[in-house]
Amino acid sequence: MASSFNAVGAFALPAGSRDAAVELTLAPGGYTVHVSPATGATGEVLIEIYELP
């Protein structure tokens, strides 16, 4: 996945990071992202979405 990060200019996740990254192939259209923690905690989320070349 590091090559995908480099391709779009995204920062790499450090080793041992609890952050997550997903690479998907989706059909054209509109999408919604819903985030909820398993613990039920509240907080803030930063979501970055890139289109890979």
Steps between C-alpha positions, in 0.01 A plus 500: 500500500800731543529533121137624490577758770795624295296510176253752646739692727347371824708464814605150603364346819772442760581145610268393783245770416138441604385692190331312218520509122284325243554474126183428302387488140153654477254557218441866408239667719442674831604344830459577870752417772361408842742466793416354840736348757449152641533647851218753459738786583464843341760716335615642171592318181711614208422321174714551191384360166729481199450387142789277397651549157 
